[in-house]
Amino acid sequence: MLPRRPLARALLALYTALSAVHLVVQWYGADDWSRPTQALLMPVLAAVLLAEAPRPGARLAVLAATALGLSWLGDTAPALASGDTAFLLMVGFFLVAQVVYAVAFAPLRSDSVLHRRRALLVPYAGAVGALTLACAPGAGDLLVPVLLYGLCLGAAAVLATGVHPLAGAGGALFLVSDGLIALGAFVPGFGLPGDGFWVMLTYTAAQALLVLGVLARLRTPDRTAPVPGAAPADSA
């Protein structure tokens, strides 16, 4: 399901290279060097989306690109502020990005696990519930925003399953990535060796899979569109 157009393929290769460089920097803990690559990731991925989309002005493409733009603001928030302010800015931008993703994917919910294979809702609900329970004791005054973010993140991940299997995988990985951030922020003593590496590995993969899933969906013929010259269907 790779892009078909040469420009989009080149941009995806650039995104992959930037992601690899950024992950190496993250692994070695050179935070100052990670900011330039992180600031470039989402603009390049948005360019992949717009260069490959058969209908760049389609609602799904526009909203997905908007979510990538908001994610970019979340990525660059630490450069705009410091401490708790930077964290709150980052969370705020990503919260709105998840809402935009959910709105973008909502019209396709009939193809999602909400209507098909509903048993798969259990792991999503379990993951969001377990994450919330783990973070609640340390969230303090941020408990309500944590709950809201968890619900929006879970909703976007579930609705992504209606877009395409690639988007579904991307939504699940986004849940993992943000879950690692939340656990690191609110659970005392939690930490993985090279935690920034794992957060960004799942994040960059999640965003790429979401974009590839959206592109695959945009290339799918609209089954609800009328066929030229066909007689209108009788009303029920």
Secondary structure by P-SEA (a helix, b strand, c coil): cccccaaaaaaaaaaaaaaaaaaaaaaacccccaaaaaaaaaaaaaaaaaacccccccaaaaaaaaaaaaaaaaaacccccccaaaaaaaaaaaaaaaaaaaaaacccccccccccccccaaaaaaaaaaaaaaaccccccaaaaaaaaaaaaaaaaaaaaaccaaaaaaaaaaaaaaaaaaaacccccccccaaaaaaaaaaaaaaaaaaaaaaaaaaccccccccccccccccc
